[in-house]
Amino acid sequence: MKTQKFLIEPNLVDLSKTVINTVLGKKFYELRFNNLLDEKINDAESINFILADGLGFKNLQETDSWLNSNISKSIFTTFPSSTNVALSSLTLANNPGKTGIIGYFMFDKKYNHLINALVWNSENTNLIKNEFYKKQKTIWSTLNESKIFYNIFQPKNLVGTTLSNFIYFSEKVTGYLDNKELIELMSDSLFLENRFNFIYYPKIDVAAHLYGVGSKEWSREIFEFEKLINILNTSTNKKSYTVVTSDHGLVNITKNNKFEIQYSEDIKIYGDQRSVFINGEKNKINRAFKNVPGELINKAELKEYFEISEDNFIERIFPDFCFLLKDSSIVIPKHLKAPLIGYHGGLSDSEILIPIIEISNY
């Protein structure tokens, strides 16, 4: 069976396991790859792990950011290269086919529900209460069992959401309003003694979606993030080590390469706009996508992009087909009309390669 490169080469899950093993000071997770991080991290008293949403390796390399000088290597994110998929894989230390979070939008075949798997409205939260999800073990429960002091920082508007509660499943989640408040929180005596801090930082992604990679608004957010990292690195007397990575990069899509598609109600289109999941009859799908540049693959072929759980539950949410778009294009299905510039979810290097950035104060 053909195996995709992001499953056989170092990826975000491997990095997560490496970081947590280092925090624990022991080999808890079996690692596929050694030396993902500099050995210097072993001397750290505190470790910060930051996921900068949208900070793709290729995107960052196109800037003159000083962060580039601290990139130790590039690795792969998940497939699809979407935020909720990547965050779930990072915190559950497993690839999407085993976590059950396989796309930005998912579809529950049992109840015929389209699910926004980023915000999870009240109509379909029962899916996440299924035993398949309830038995997942997070890196946070592993840290709790070892009595490691840690904290999770994310924007205030995300605290308490269904996805947040699922992937963090912890009382140790602190919301921040802006960079200033995040810095103040990280300097608080309550958190200064933490062995480990995880920070989710979404602002770069938002700017890329709205204004495009390379825009002045996007460049400004890169600069603000640089300042944040510099302050965090110098704000403590403890030996502090910071690992920065991302969930994906983005590609700019022009208006001419945005394809609105027409399809009947018996065709279900969801997933991502660059890796499109579809349920329905193949001949009807082909008609809907006849003018869209890309490739339609069936369920068996799509499973080669995932490490599929042996649990039968996965069939309930797994699509019949997937349309993989060419690098410069997206589709606009009926449920998504937002006029964005930057997109992700596909398989281009700009979307799927992410950096490992390592910075220390010692």
Phi, psi and chi 1 to 4 in degrees:
 res  aa     phi    psi   chi1   chi2   chi3   chi4
   1 MET       -  135.1 -179.1 -179.1   80.6      -
   2 LYS   -66.9  133.7 -179.2  177.3   66.4  175.8
   3 THR  -117.0  133.9  -56.1      -      -      -
   4 GLN   -73.3  151.2  -56.9  -57.1  -32.3      -
   5 LYS   -62.6  -30.3   56.0 -171.9  177.2 -178.0
   6 PHE   -76.3   -5.4   43.8   81.4      -      -
   7 LEU   -98.7  -22.6  -68.2  178.2      -      -
   8 ILE  -106.0  -15.5   60.2  174.6      -      -
   9 GLU  -106.9  167.2  -64.2 -174.4   25.7      -
  10 PRO   -56.0  133.4  -26.2   35.5      -      -
  11 ASN  -135.4 -175.4   64.6   24.8      -      -
  12 LEU   -60.0  -36.3 -178.8   60.6      -      -
  13 VAL   -65.3  -41.9  175.1      -      -      -
  14 ASP   -60.8  -40.3  -61.9  -53.1      -      -
  15 LEU   -65.1  -44.1  177.0   59.1      -      -
  16 SER   -57.9  -46.3  178.4      -      -      -
  17 LYS   -62.8  -40.0  -69.7  178.5  177.3  179.1
  18 THR   -63.9  -44.4  -60.8      -      -      -
  19 VAL   -61.9  -46.6  169.3      -      -      -
  20 ILE   -67.3  -39.4  -61.7  -55.1      -      -
  21 ASN   -58.1  -40.5  -82.6    1.6      -      -
  22 THR   -66.2  -44.0  -54.6      -      -      -
  23 VAL   -60.1  -42.5  171.7      -      -      -
  24 LEU   -71.5  -25.7  -66.4  171.1      -      -
  25 GLY    73.8   24.0      -      -      -      -
  26 LYS  -156.7  167.1   62.6 -178.2  179.7 -178.8
  27 LYS   -89.2   85.8 -173.3  178.0  179.3 -179.2
  28 PHE   -85.1  -50.2 -179.8   84.7      -      -
  29 TYR   -91.6  137.9  -69.1  106.5      -      -
  30 GLU   -71.8  127.3 -164.1   68.9   36.9      -
  31 LEU  -102.1  136.0  -60.1  179.8      -      -
  32 ARG   -78.6  -27.0  -61.0 -172.5  -55.7  155.6
  33 PHE  -133.8  136.4  -57.0   94.2      -      -
  34 ASN   -98.1  162.3  -65.1  -44.5      -      -
  35 ASN    63.7   32.7  -53.6  -42.8      -      -
  36 LEU   -68.8  -27.5  -85.9 -172.5      -      -
  37 LEU  -121.9  154.8  -62.4  171.5      -      -
  38 ASP   -63.0  140.9 -166.8  -61.7      -      -
  39 GLU   -61.0  -18.5  -70.8 -175.9    0.8      -
  40 LYS   -58.3  -27.4 -170.6  176.6  179.7 -179.1
  41 ILE   -62.1  -24.3 -166.3  173.9      -      -
  42 ASN   -66.2  -18.0  -64.8  -44.5      -      -
  43 ASP   -91.0   -3.2  -62.6  -35.0      -      -
  44 ALA   -70.2  141.3      -      -      -      -
  45 GLU   -87.2  -33.5  -63.7  172.3  -79.1      -
  46 SER  -134.6  146.0   65.4      -      -      -
  47 ILE  -126.6  128.3  -64.5  172.5      -      -
  48 ASN  -105.8  131.2  -60.2  -44.4      -      -
  49 PHE  -119.4  114.0 -170.5   18.9      -      -
  50 ILE  -116.5  126.3  -57.9  176.6      -      -
  51 LEU  -103.8  107.1 -170.4  135.8      -      -
  52 ALA   -92.5  100.9      -      -      -      -
  53 ASP   -56.9  126.2 -162.1  -31.1      -      -
  54 GLY    85.0    3.0      -      -      -      -
  55 LEU   -88.0   70.0 -171.3   68.3      -      -
  56 GLY   -67.6  151.6      -      -      -      -
  57 PHE   -60.3  -49.3  172.1   69.1      -      -
  58 LYS   -65.4  -41.5  -67.7  -75.8 -172.0  179.3
  59 ASN   -60.1  -45.8  -59.9  151.0      -      -
  60 LEU   -65.2  -38.7 -176.1   58.3      -      -
  61 GLN   -62.3  -22.7  -79.9 -159.0  -46.1      -
  62 GLU   -81.0   -0.4  -67.5  171.9    1.4      -
  63 THR  -108.0  171.9   73.6      -      -      -
  64 ASP  -101.4   23.3   59.3   -0.5      -      -
  65 SER   -59.3  139.7  169.5      -      -      -
  66 TRP   -67.9  -13.8   64.5  -96.8      -      -
  67 LEU   -61.3  -29.1  -66.8  171.7      -      -
  68 ASN   -59.6  -33.9  -80.7  -54.3      -      -
  69 SER   -72.2  -11.3   62.6      -      -      -
  70 ASN  -108.7    8.0  -65.4   95.5      -      -
  71 ILE   -74.0  122.6  -65.6  175.7      -      -
  72 SER   -90.0  -29.6   56.1      -      -      -
  73 LYS  -172.1  168.9   56.8 -179.6   62.3   67.6
  74 SER  -110.9  147.2   64.5      -      -      -
  75 ILE  -133.8 -178.8   58.4  173.3      -      -
  76 PHE   -98.9  148.2  -71.7   94.0      -      -
  77 THR   -88.8 -162.8 -173.7      -      -      -
  78 THR   -84.7  169.9   54.7      -      -      -
  79 PHE  -116.2  129.7  173.0   83.3      -      -
  80 PRO   -68.4  159.9  -17.7   30.5      -      -
  81 SER   -87.1   68.4   50.6      -      -      -
  82 SER  -123.8  155.4  -63.5      -      -      -
  83 THR   -59.5  -52.3  -61.8      -      -      -
  84 ASN   -66.0  -33.0   60.7  -37.9      -      -
  85 VAL   -66.5  -48.9  179.2      -      -      -
  86 ALA   -65.9  -45.2      -      -      -      -
  87 LEU   -60.9  -40.7  -89.1  175.5      -      -
  88 SER   -64.2  -42.9  -58.6      -      -      -
  89 SER   -65.8  -38.4  -72.1      -      -      -
  90 LEU   -63.4  -46.2 -178.1  150.8      -      -
  91 THR   -82.7  -22.8   59.7      -      -      -
  92 LEU   -97.9   -3.0  -60.9  173.1      -      -
  93 ALA    53.3   44.5      -      -      -      -
  94 ASN  -152.0  154.5 -113.7  -35.2      -      -
  95 ASN   -73.4  158.4  -73.9  -53.6      -      -
  96 PRO   -56.2  -33.6  -27.5   35.3      -      -
  97 GLY   -64.3  -16.7      -      -      -      -
  98 LYS  -103.5  -25.9  -64.9 -170.5 -177.2  -64.4
  99 THR   -80.7  -26.5   68.9      -      -      -
 100 GLY    85.2    2.2      -      -      -      -
 101 ILE  -103.4   97.4  -54.9  -64.1      -      -
 102 ILE  -113.9    5.6   61.4  170.8      -      -
 103 GLY  -174.5  165.0      -      -      -      -
 104 TYR   -61.7  -51.0  169.8   27.1      -      -
 105 PHE  -107.3  139.2  -82.3   85.8      -      -
 106 MET  -123.7  170.4  -57.1 -159.8  -54.2      -
 107 PHE  -134.5  125.2 -167.1   86.4      -      -
 108 ASP   -92.3  104.0 -175.0   -7.1      -      -
 109 LYS   -66.4  -28.7  -66.7  177.2 -179.3  176.8
 110 LYS   -63.9  -42.5 -177.6  175.6  179.9  178.6
 111 TYR  -110.3    6.3  -65.6  107.1      -      -
 112 ASN    57.4   42.7 -158.1   36.6      -      -
 113 HIS  -110.9  131.9  -80.2  170.1      -      -
 114 LEU   -81.9  132.8  179.8   68.7      -      -
 115 ILE  -122.6  122.9  -61.9  167.9      -      -
 116 ASN   -79.3  100.8 -175.6  -34.5      -      -
 117 ALA   -79.6   10.0      -      -      -      -
 118 LEU   -97.7  -40.5 -171.7   62.2      -      -
 119 VAL  -110.3  -20.2  -62.3      -      -      -
 120 TRP    49.5   81.0  -67.0   87.1      -      -
 121 ASN   -69.6  169.1   65.7   34.7      -      -
 122 SER   -63.3  -23.2   57.4      -      -      -
 123 GLU   -68.9  -28.5 -174.2 -179.0   49.1      -
 124 ASN  -125.1   18.1   47.9   49.3      -      -
 125 THR   -70.2  -14.5   50.9      -      -      -
 126 ASN   -61.8  -28.7  -80.0  -22.5      -      -
 127 LEU   -60.1  -44.9 -179.9   69.9      -      -
 128 ILE   -69.4  -13.5 -151.8   84.4      -      -
 129 LYS   -88.6   -2.0  -63.3  175.2 -176.1  175.5
 130 ASN   -60.6  149.7 -174.1  -81.2      -      -
 131 GLU   -57.1  -30.5 -170.8   61.0   31.9      -
 132 PHE   -56.3  -44.0  175.9   86.8      -      -
 133 TYR   -79.8  -37.0  -66.9  105.0      -      -
 134 LYS   -64.5  -26.7  -72.2  169.1   66.3  176.3
 135 LYS   -86.6   -2.9   69.4 -177.4 -179.3 -177.0
 136 GLN   -65.7  143.1  -57.0  -84.5   -1.9      -
 137 LYS  -111.7  128.3 -176.5  171.5 -178.2  176.8
 138 THR   -92.9  165.3   67.1      -      -      -
 139 ILE   -66.0  -24.5   59.0  176.2      -      -
 140 TRP   -70.1  -39.3  -41.0  115.3      -      -
 141 SER   -66.3  -33.6   57.9      -      -      -
 142 THR   -63.6  -43.2  -60.8      -      -      -
 143 LEU   -66.8  -40.6  -66.5  171.4      -      -
 144 ASN   -60.0  -43.8  -80.1  -28.3      -      -
 145 GLU   -61.9  -30.0  -71.2  166.6    6.8      -
 146 SER   -94.1    6.2  -64.1      -      -      -
 147 LYS    57.3   42.1  -64.4 -179.0  171.3   54.0
 148 ILE   -89.3  130.7  -62.7  -68.2      -      -
 149 PHE   -78.1  122.5  -70.9  101.1      -      -
 150 TYR  -150.1  169.4   71.3   91.6      -      -
 151 ASN  -151.9  154.0 -146.3   80.3      -      -
 152 ILE  -114.7  129.1  -60.1  158.5      -      -
 153 PHE  -116.8  127.7  -62.4   90.0      -      -
 154 GLN  -147.2  162.3   65.2  170.6  -17.0      -
 155 PRO   -55.1  145.2  -28.3   37.0      -      -
 156 LYS   -58.4  -34.9  -77.0 -176.8  175.9  177.3
 157 ASN   -70.3  -10.6   66.0  -47.8      -      -
 158 LEU   -97.6  -16.2  -60.2  177.8      -      -
 159 VAL   -66.4  129.3  176.5      -      -      -
 160 GLY    88.6   -2.8      -      -      -      -
 161 THR   -72.8  163.2   60.7      -      -      -
 162 THR   -59.8  -46.3  -59.9      -      -      -
 163 LEU   -64.2  -43.3 -178.9   65.0      -      -
 164 SER   -59.5  -45.6  174.5      -      -      -
 165 ASN   -63.5  -33.7  -70.5  -17.3      -      -
 166 PHE   -72.4  -50.0  170.3   57.9      -      -
 167 ILE   -83.0  -21.5   62.3  178.1      -      -
 168 TYR  -103.5  -29.4  -61.1  130.2      -      -
 169 PHE    27.4   56.6 -163.6   67.5      -      -
 170 SER  -154.7  147.6  167.1      -      -      -
 171 GLU   -79.4   -5.2   73.5  -77.3    1.8      -
 172 LYS   -96.6   44.0  -60.0  174.6 -178.3  177.8
 173 VAL  -110.1  125.2  178.4      -      -      -
 174 THR  -119.3  129.7  -59.5      -      -      -
 175 GLY   -90.4  146.4      -      -      -      -
 176 TYR  -129.1  148.1   64.4   92.0      -      -
 177 LEU   -86.4  -42.4 -178.7   63.2      -      -
 178 ASP  -153.3 -178.3   51.7   26.1      -      -
 179 ASN   -61.7  -37.8  -72.5   15.3      -      -
 180 LYS   -61.0  -45.3 -179.7 -178.7  177.1 -177.5
 181 GLU   -68.5  -36.3 -175.0  172.5   17.3      -
 182 LEU   -60.8  -43.9  176.0   57.4      -      -
 183 ILE   -63.1  -41.7  -68.5  166.0      -      -
 184 GLU   -62.3  -42.8  -70.7  173.3   -5.8      -
 185 LEU   -63.6  -43.7  -73.3  167.2      -      -
 186 MET   -67.6  -19.6  -66.7  -74.4  -72.7      -
 187 SER   -93.1   -4.3  -56.7      -      -      -
 188 ASP   -70.7  142.5 -167.0  -67.7      -      -
 189 SER   -60.0  -24.0   58.6      -      -      -
 190 LEU   -63.3  -29.4  -75.2  173.0      -      -
 191 PHE  -112.0  -13.2  -52.9  117.1      -      -
 192 LEU   -60.2  -30.7  -83.7  176.2      -      -
 193 GLU   -88.8    1.8  -64.0  -53.7  -48.2      -
 194 ASN   -60.9  139.7  -79.2   -3.0      -      -
 195 ARG   -74.8  -29.6  166.8   66.7  172.5  153.2
 196 PHE  -146.5  138.3 -179.1   59.0      -      -
 197 ASN  -132.4  133.5  -65.5  -62.2      -      -
 198 PHE  -112.6  131.4  175.9   74.8      -      -
 199 ILE  -124.6  125.9  -59.4  168.8      -      -
 200 TYR  -100.5  123.9  171.5   61.3      -      -
 201 TYR  -126.4  106.4 -171.3   89.7      -      -
 202 PRO   -97.9   -3.6   34.1  -33.3      -      -
 203 LYS   -66.9  -33.3  -66.9 -176.2  178.1 -178.3
 204 ILE   -65.7  -41.4  -62.3  166.5      -      -
 205 ASP   -62.0  -45.3  177.8   71.6      -      -
 206 VAL   -59.1  -45.4  173.4      -      -      -
 207 ALA   -64.1  -38.7      -      -      -      -
 208 ALA   -66.5  -40.5      -      -      -      -
 209 HIS   -62.9  -47.8  -82.0  -55.3      -      -
 210 LEU   -79.0  -38.4  -66.0  177.2      -      -
 211 TYR  -117.6  -16.0  -56.0  104.4      -      -
 212 GLY    99.0  149.5      -      -      -      -
 213 VAL   -64.3  132.6  174.1      -      -      -
 214 GLY    92.7   -7.8      -      -      -      -
 215 SER   -70.5  163.1   65.7      -      -      -
 216 LYS   -65.7  -33.0   63.2 -179.5 -179.1 -178.8
 217 GLU   -67.3  -40.9  -67.0   85.1   -3.6      -
 218 TRP   -66.4  -44.1  178.4   81.1      -      -
 219 SER   -61.8  -37.2  -61.4      -      -      -
 220 ARG   -63.2  -39.6 -174.4 -176.2  -53.0  122.2
 221 GLU   -68.5  -34.1  -69.5  -58.9  -20.1      -
 222 ILE   -61.1  -44.3  -63.2  -74.1      -      -
 223 PHE   -62.7  -43.6  176.7   68.4      -      -
 224 GLU   -64.0  -36.6  -68.6  -60.9  -37.3      -
 225 PHE   -67.9  -40.4 -176.9   64.5      -      -
 226 GLU   -56.4  -45.8  -71.2  177.4  -29.4      -
 227 LYS   -61.2  -42.8  -72.7 -159.8  -60.6 -176.1
 228 LEU   -59.3  -47.4  172.9   69.0      -      -
 229 ILE   -61.9  -41.6  -64.1  -60.0      -      -
 230 ASN   -63.3  -41.9 -171.5   50.1      -      -
 231 ILE   -66.6  -44.7  -67.9  170.0      -      -
 232 LEU   -61.2  -35.4  -68.7 -179.3      -      -
 233 ASN   -73.4  -20.9 -171.6   50.7      -      -
 234 THR  -115.0    6.3   56.8      -      -      -
 235 SER   -94.9    6.4   61.5      -      -      -
 236 THR  -138.6  150.7  176.3      -      -      -
 237 ASN   -86.6  -12.2  -68.1  -36.4      -      -
 238 LYS   -72.8  156.0  -63.5  177.7   67.5  174.8
 239 LYS   -69.2  110.7  -72.7 -175.0  175.9 -179.9
 240 SER  -117.1  134.6  177.4      -      -      -
 241 TYR  -124.7  129.5 -156.9   94.8      -      -
 242 THR  -117.9  127.3  -61.8      -      -      -
 243 VAL  -112.3  121.5  178.3      -      -      -
 244 VAL  -112.9  133.6 -179.9      -      -      -
 245 THR  -142.5 -167.1 -167.9      -      -      -
 246 SER  -144.0  175.4 -174.9      -      -      -
 247 ASP   -98.5  -23.6   48.4   -6.1      -      -
 248 HIS  -179.0  167.8   56.9   72.9      -      -
 249 GLY  -106.3 -173.1      -      -      -      -
 250 LEU  -134.9  160.6  -67.3   95.5      -      -
 251 VAL  -124.6  142.8  -69.7      -      -      -
 252 ASN   -83.1  135.1  -66.5  -19.0      -      -
 253 ILE  -118.8  125.6  -53.6  -68.3      -      -
 254 THR   -80.1  161.1   62.7      -      -      -
 255 LYS   -57.3  -37.2 -175.6  177.4  179.9  179.5
 256 ASN   -67.8  -17.1  -69.0  -21.8      -      -
 257 ASN  -106.7   18.6  -73.1  -36.9      -      -
 258 LYS  -105.3  114.6  -63.7  177.4  180.0 -179.7
 259 PHE  -106.6  108.5  -65.7   85.9      -      -
 260 GLU   -76.0  132.4  -75.3 -158.1   44.9      -
 261 ILE  -117.0  146.5   48.9  176.4      -      -
 262 GLN  -109.9  132.9  -57.2  -59.6  -40.7      -
 263 TYR  -156.6  155.4   49.8   97.7      -      -
 264 SER   -80.3  167.3   57.3      -      -      -
 265 GLU   -66.4  -18.4  -68.2  -58.8  -43.8      -
 266 ASP   -82.9   -0.2   56.2  -14.3      -      -
 267 ILE  -104.0  125.4  -60.8  -65.9      -      -
 268 LYS  -107.1  118.6  -53.6  -59.4  179.5 -174.0
 269 ILE  -117.0  129.3  -66.8 -179.0      -      -
 270 TYR  -157.1 -146.1   53.6  107.1      -      -
 271 GLY    74.0 -129.1      -      -      -      -
 272 ASP  -120.5  163.6  -65.1   80.8      -      -
 273 GLN   -78.9   -8.1  -70.3  173.6  -91.1      -
 274 ARG  -111.5  -24.2  -58.9 -102.2  -55.9  115.4
 275 SER  -127.4   96.6  -61.8      -      -      -
 276 VAL   -96.0  121.5 -170.9      -      -      -
 277 PHE   -87.1  142.1  -67.1  163.0      -      -
 278 ILE  -143.5  136.9  -42.8  163.5      -      -
 279 ASN  -115.9  137.6  -64.6  -21.1      -      -
 280 GLY   143.7 -172.3      -      -      -      -
 281 GLU   -79.2  136.5  -64.2  179.2   18.4      -
 282 LYS   -60.9  -39.9 -174.5  175.6 -178.2  179.7
 283 ASN   -66.1  -35.3   61.6  -29.4      -      -
 284 LYS   -71.5  -36.2  -66.5 -177.5  179.7  180.0
 285 ILE   -64.7  -44.5  -64.8  168.4      -      -
 286 ASN   -59.8  -37.6  -78.6  -30.3      -      -
 287 ARG   -65.8  -41.4  -77.6 -159.9  -63.4  -88.7
 288 ALA   -65.7  -33.6      -      -      -      -
 289 PHE  -105.0   14.9  -76.4   79.4      -      -
 290 LYS   -61.5  -28.0   65.2  179.3  179.2  180.0
 291 ASN  -103.4    9.1  -64.2  -41.8      -      -
 292 VAL   -98.7  127.8 -178.1      -      -      -
 293 PRO   -73.8  120.8   24.6  -30.6      -      -
 294 GLY   160.6 -162.7      -      -      -      -
 295 GLU  -136.2  131.7  173.6 -169.8   10.9      -
 296 LEU   -92.9  126.0 -177.3   69.6      -      -
 297 ILE  -120.0  151.0   60.9  174.9      -      -
 298 ASN   -89.2 -179.8   61.6   30.4      -      -
 299 LYS   -59.6  -44.3  179.8 -174.4  -72.6 -171.5
 300 ALA   -61.8  -41.9      -      -      -      -
 301 GLU   -67.7  -39.6  -66.7  170.0  -49.7      -
 302 LEU   -64.7  -34.3 -178.6   58.9      -      -
 303 LYS   -62.4  -20.8  -75.6 -175.0  174.9  179.4
 304 GLU   -69.9  -12.7  -64.6  173.3   -1.2      -
 305 TYR   -91.7   -2.0  -70.1   71.9      -      -
 306 PHE  -131.7  152.0  -68.5   91.6      -      -
 307 GLU   -92.2   99.0  -73.5 -176.7  -14.7      -
 308 ILE   -79.9  132.5  -63.5  -64.5      -      -
 309 SER   -63.4  147.9  167.9      -      -      -
 310 GLU   -76.0  -10.3  -63.8  177.8    0.4      -
 311 ASP   -66.7  133.3 -166.0  -57.7      -      -
 312 ASN   -64.1  -17.8  -69.4  -28.8      -      -
 313 PHE   -56.9  -33.9  170.8   83.1      -      -
 314 ILE   -59.8  -28.7 -155.3   72.4      -      -
 315 GLU   -65.1  -25.9  -69.7  -61.4  -38.2      -
 316 ARG   -65.2  -28.4  177.9  173.2  159.4 -178.2
 317 ILE  -116.2   -0.7   59.3  169.0      -      -
 318 PHE   -87.6  133.9 -155.0   78.8      -      -
 319 PRO   -74.7  162.1   26.3  -33.7      -      -
 320 ASP   -78.0  -34.7  -61.0  -26.5      -      -
 321 PHE  -143.4  165.6  -63.4   92.0      -      -
 322 CYS  -141.1  133.1  177.9      -      -      -
 323 PHE  -103.8  117.7 -164.7   91.2      -      -
 324 LEU   -97.9  113.8  -61.0  170.5      -      -
 325 LEU   -81.8  153.8  -81.9   93.9      -      -
 326 LYS   -65.7  159.8  -72.5 -168.0  174.2  179.1
 327 ASP   -54.9  -31.0  -72.0   -3.7      -      -
 328 SER   -97.6    9.4   59.3      -      -      -
 329 SER  -129.9  156.7  -52.0      -      -      -
 330 ILE  -138.3  163.9   62.5  158.9      -      -
 331 VAL  -107.4  154.0  -64.0      -      -      -
 332 ILE  -118.4   96.7  -56.2  176.9      -      -
 333 PRO   -76.9  176.4   27.4  -31.0      -      -
 334 LYS   -63.4  -29.6  -64.8  174.2 -176.7  178.3
 335 HIS   -90.4    0.6   59.7  -78.9      -      -
 336 LEU  -133.1  112.4  -75.8  174.0      -      -
 337 LYS  -125.8    0.1  -62.0  -67.2 -176.6 -178.5
 338 ALA   -60.7  128.8      -      -      -      -
 339 PRO   -81.8   78.7   30.6  -33.0      -      -
 340 LEU   -91.5  171.5  -56.3  175.4      -      -
 341 ILE  -112.2  -46.5  -64.4  176.3      -      -
 342 GLY   -95.8  139.7      -      -      -      -
 343 TYR  -137.7  163.1  -69.3   85.3      -      -
 344 HIS  -149.8 -172.8   54.8   82.3      -      -
 345 GLY   109.1  -12.0      -      -      -      -
 346 GLY   -95.9 -164.1      -      -      -      -
 347 LEU  -113.8    9.8  -75.4  166.4      -      -
 348 SER   -69.4  156.3   70.8      -      -      -
 349 ASP   -59.0  -34.0  -76.1  -10.2      -      -
 350 SER   -62.7  -30.6  -67.7      -      -      -
 351 GLU   -90.6  -34.5  -64.2  159.5  -86.3      -
 352 ILE  -104.0  -12.4 -151.6  162.3      -      -
 353 LEU   -92.7  130.7  -76.5  175.6      -      -
 354 ILE  -126.4  152.9   55.0  175.3      -      -
 355 PRO   -88.4  155.9   33.7  -35.0      -      -
 356 ILE  -109.5  115.3  -62.0  178.5      -      -
 357 ILE  -110.8  127.1  -59.7  168.4      -      -
 358 GLU  -122.8  125.4  -61.0  179.6   70.7      -
 359 ILE  -138.0  136.0  -57.3  168.1      -      -
 360 SER  -136.7  164.6   71.1      -      -      -
 361 ASN  -105.9   18.6   64.6   -2.5      -      -
 362 TYR  -140.4      -   59.6   92.9      -      -
